Amino acid sequence: MLETAAVGRLLDNAVFVGQGLEHRVVAPTGTGCVVKDYDPRVIDLETFDIFYKPAENVFDYLTDHLLANHFFGDDIRLYGLYVEQSHLHVLLTQPFIAGRHPVWEEMVALLEEQGLQHERQGSQQSRFWVNGGEAGRILVTDVHEDNVIVTSSRQAHPIDVHFSFPGRAARLQALQKLGLWY
């Protein structure tokens, strides 16, 4: 468990990159990476309502990143855990990817060139299939322009996507067949 003071120094000595539903992202100066601070809750600052994330729990969130490492060549790593105001936070690191967010049509074309299959051709539904080999086709969700970065070499990098399974047993079975869970 990380000490709150150490986490504060890490996050305070960083440039704010953005915030999604499940985490805020910062780039600590001089590290070449981004840090994702996952809080299983999101508080709407206007209404103070609490919203929950696309990943239903910490296990799904972490295994989504494990699957992203496997399918997309990411290098997402668990940095540590900390508690703030009685709520568990998970810190992950990921190499900084220099590039830009694509427009929808470009993103779909590049991802399909890289082997993903858009679930509903011609729609703007943010769901793609990836070939999981022995694990079968796996549905990748939350794939939209803000969650993909295109580099100068025209490689599309999904950076914050989720993997959809009909339940925990199916997720575990896919992880086992991919050699990611024993």
Contacts in CASP RR format, 6 or more apart in sequence:
PFRMAT RR
TARGET T0000
AUTHOR 0000-0000-0000
METHOD contacts of the structure
MODEL  1
MLETAAVGRLLDNAVFVGQGLEHRVVAPTGTGCVVKDYDPRVIDLETFDI
FYKPAENVFDYLTDHLLANHFFGDDIRLYGLYVEQSHLHVLLTQPFIAGR
HPVWEEMVALLEEQGLQHERQGSQQSRFWVNGGEAGRILVTDVHEDNVIV
TSSRQAHPIDVHFSFPGRAARLQALQKLGLWY
1 80 0 8 1.000
1 81 0 8 1.000
1 82 0 8 1.000
1 83 0 8 1.000
2 79 0 8 1.000
2 80 0 8 1.000
2 81 0 8 1.000
2 82 0 8 1.000
2 91 0 8 1.000
3 82 0 8 1.000
4 82 0 8 1.000
4 83 0 8 1.000
4 84 0 8 1.000
7 82 0 8 1.000
7 84 0 8 1.000
7 89 0 8 1.000
7 91 0 8 1.000
10 28 0 8 1.000
10 35 0 8 1.000
10 91 0 8 1.000
11 26 0 8 1.000
11 35 0 8 1.000
11 37 0 8 1.000
13 28 0 8 1.000
13 29 0 8 1.000
14 26 0 8 1.000
14 27 0 8 1.000
14 28 0 8 1.000
14 29 0 8 1.000
14 35 0 8 1.000
15 26 0 8 1.000
15 27 0 8 1.000
15 29 0 8 1.000
16 24 0 8 1.000
16 25 0 8 1.000
16 26 0 8 1.000
17 25 0 8 1.000
17 26 0 8 1.000
17 27 0 8 1.000
17 34 0 8 1.000
18 24 0 8 1.000
18 25 0 8 1.000
18 26 0 8 1.000
19 25 0 8 1.000
20 42 0 8 1.000
20 160 0 8 1.000
21 42 0 8 1.000
21 51 0 8 1.000
21 53 0 8 1.000
21 54 0 8 1.000
22 38 0 8 1.000
22 39 0 8 1.000
22 40 0 8 1.000
22 42 0 8 1.000
22 53 0 8 1.000
22 54 0 8 1.000
22 55 0 8 1.000
22 61 0 8 1.000
23 36 0 8 1.000
23 37 0 8 1.000
23 38 0 8 1.000
23 39 0 8 1.000
24 36 0 8 1.000
24 37 0 8 1.000
25 34 0 8 1.000
25 35 0 8 1.000
25 36 0 8 1.000
25 37 0 8 1.000
26 34 0 8 1.000
26 35 0 8 1.000
26 37 0 8 1.000
27 33 0 8 1.000
27 34 0 8 1.000
27 35 0 8 1.000
27 96 0 8 1.000
28 35 0 8 1.000
31 93 0 8 1.000
32 95 0 8 1.000
32 96 0 8 1.000
33 93 0 8 1.000
33 94 0 8 1.000
33 95 0 8 1.000
33 96 0 8 1.000
34 93 0 8 1.000
34 94 0 8 1.000
34 95 0 8 1.000
34 96 0 8 1.000
35 79 0 8 1.000
35 91 0 8 1.000
35 92 0 8 1.000
35 93 0 8 1.000
36 91 0 8 1.000
36 92 0 8 1.000
36 93 0 8 1.000
36 94 0 8 1.000
37 89 0 8 1.000
37 90 0 8 1.000
37 91 0 8 1.000
38 58 0 8 1.000
38 61 0 8 1.000
38 89 0 8 1.000
38 90 0 8 1.000
38 91 0 8 1.000
38 92 0 8 1.000
39 84 0 8 1.000
39 87 0 8 1.000
39 89 0 8 1.000
40 52 0 8 1.000
40 53 0 8 1.000
40 57 0 8 1.000
40 58 0 8 1.000
40 61 0 8 1.000
40 87 0 8 1.000
40 88 0 8 1.000
41 50 0 8 1.000
41 51 0 8 1.000
41 52 0 8 1.000
41 87 0 8 1.000
42 50 0 8 1.000
42 51 0 8 1.000
42 52 0 8 1.000
42 53 0 8 1.000
43 49 0 8 1.000
43 50 0 8 1.000
43 51 0 8 1.000
44 50 0 8 1.000
44 51 0 8 1.000
53 61 0 8 1.000
54 141 0 8 1.000
54 142 0 8 1.000
54 162 0 8 1.000
55 61 0 8 1.000
55 64 0 8 1.000
55 162 0 8 1.000
58 88 0 8 1.000
58 90 0 8 1.000
59 168 0 8 1.000
60 162 0 8 1.000
60 171 0 8 1.000
61 90 0 8 1.000
62 78 0 8 1.000
62 90 0 8 1.000
63 163 0 8 1.000
63 171 0 8 1.000
63 175 0 8 1.000
63 180 0 8 1.000
63 181 0 8 1.000
64 161 0 8 1.000
64 162 0 8 1.000
64 163 0 8 1.000
65 74 0 8 1.000
65 76 0 8 1.000
65 92 0 8 1.000
66 76 0 8 1.000
66 175 0 8 1.000
66 180 0 8 1.000
67 138 0 8 1.000
67 163 0 8 1.000
67 175 0 8 1.000
67 178 0 8 1.000
67 180 0 8 1.000
68 74 0 8 1.000
68 76 0 8 1.000
68 158 0 8 1.000
68 161 0 8 1.000
69 75 0 8 1.000
69 76 0 8 1.000
70 178 0 8 1.000
70 180 0 8 1.000
71 130 0 8 1.000
71 132 0 8 1.000
71 138 0 8 1.000
71 140 0 8 1.000
72 157 0 8 1.000
72 158 0 8 1.000
74 94 0 8 1.000
74 95 0 8 1.000
74 157 0 8 1.000
74 159 0 8 1.000
75 94 0 8 1.000
75 95 0 8 1.000
76 92 0 8 1.000
76 93 0 8 1.000
76 94 0 8 1.000
77 92 0 8 1.000
77 93 0 8 1.000
77 94 0 8 1.000
78 90 0 8 1.000
78 91 0 8 1.000
78 92 0 8 1.000
79 91 0 8 1.000
79 92 0 8 1.000
79 93 0 8 1.000
80 90 0 8 1.000
80 91 0 8 1.000
81 88 0 8 1.000
81 89 0 8 1.000
81 90 0 8 1.000
81 91 0 8 1.000
82 88 0 8 1.000
82 89 0 8 1.000
82 91 0 8 1.000
83 89 0 8 1.000
94 159 0 8 1.000
97 149 0 8 1.000
97 151 0 8 1.000
97 157 0 8 1.000
97 159 0 8 1.000
98 151 0 8 1.000
98 152 0 8 1.000
99 149 0 8 1.000
99 150 0 8 1.000
99 151 0 8 1.000
99 152 0 8 1.000
100 149 0 8 1.000
100 150 0 8 1.000
101 145 0 8 1.000
101 146 0 8 1.000
101 148 0 8 1.000
101 149 0 8 1.000
101 150 0 8 1.000
102 110 0 8 1.000
102 145 0 8 1.000
102 148 0 8 1.000
102 150 0 8 1.000
102 156 0 8 1.000
103 145 0 8 1.000
104 124 0 8 1.000
104 144 0 8 1.000
104 145 0 8 1.000
106 150 0 8 1.000
107 143 0 8 1.000
107 144 0 8 1.000
107 145 0 8 1.000
107 148 0 8 1.000
107 150 0 8 1.000
107 156 0 8 1.000
108 118 0 8 1.000
110 150 0 8 1.000
110 154 0 8 1.000
110 155 0 8 1.000
110 156 0 8 1.000
111 118 0 8 1.000
111 128 0 8 1.000
111 143 0 8 1.000
111 148 0 8 1.000
111 156 0 8 1.000
111 158 0 8 1.000
112 118 0 8 1.000
114 155 0 8 1.000
114 156 0 8 1.000
115 130 0 8 1.000
115 131 0 8 1.000
116 128 0 8 1.000
116 129 0 8 1.000
116 130 0 8 1.000
116 140 0 8 1.000
116 143 0 8 1.000
117 128 0 8 1.000
117 129 0 8 1.000
117 130 0 8 1.000
117 137 0 8 1.000
118 125 0 8 1.000
118 127 0 8 1.000
118 128 0 8 1.000
119 125 0 8 1.000
119 127 0 8 1.000
119 128 0 8 1.000
119 129 0 8 1.000
119 139 0 8 1.000
120 127 0 8 1.000
126 141 0 8 1.000
126 142 0 8 1.000
126 143 0 8 1.000
126 144 0 8 1.000
126 147 0 8 1.000
127 139 0 8 1.000
127 140 0 8 1.000
127 141 0 8 1.000
127 143 0 8 1.000
127 164 0 8 1.000
128 139 0 8 1.000
128 140 0 8 1.000
128 143 0 8 1.000
129 137 0 8 1.000
129 138 0 8 1.000
129 139 0 8 1.000
129 140 0 8 1.000
130 137 0 8 1.000
130 138 0 8 1.000
130 140 0 8 1.000
131 137 0 8 1.000
132 138 0 8 1.000
132 174 0 8 1.000
132 177 0 8 1.000
132 178 0 8 1.000
133 177 0 8 1.000
134 177 0 8 1.000
134 178 0 8 1.000
135 173 0 8 1.000
135 174 0 8 1.000
135 177 0 8 1.000
135 178 0 8 1.000
136 174 0 8 1.000
136 177 0 8 1.000
138 163 0 8 1.000
138 164 0 8 1.000
138 165 0 8 1.000
138 174 0 8 1.000
139 163 0 8 1.000
139 164 0 8 1.000
139 165 0 8 1.000
140 158 0 8 1.000
140 161 0 8 1.000
140 162 0 8 1.000
140 163 0 8 1.000
140 164 0 8 1.000
141 161 0 8 1.000
141 162 0 8 1.000
141 163 0 8 1.000
141 164 0 8 1.000
142 160 0 8 1.000
142 161 0 8 1.000
142 162 0 8 1.000
143 158 0 8 1.000
143 161 0 8 1.000
146 160 0 8 1.000
147 158 0 8 1.000
147 159 0 8 1.000
147 160 0 8 1.000
147 161 0 8 1.000
148 156 0 8 1.000
148 157 0 8 1.000
148 158 0 8 1.000
148 159 0 8 1.000
149 156 0 8 1.000
149 157 0 8 1.000
149 159 0 8 1.000
150 156 0 8 1.000
150 157 0 8 1.000
151 157 0 8 1.000
163 171 0 8 1.000
165 171 0 8 1.000
165 174 0 8 1.000
172 181 0 8 1.000
175 181 0 8 1.000
176 182 0 8 1.000
END
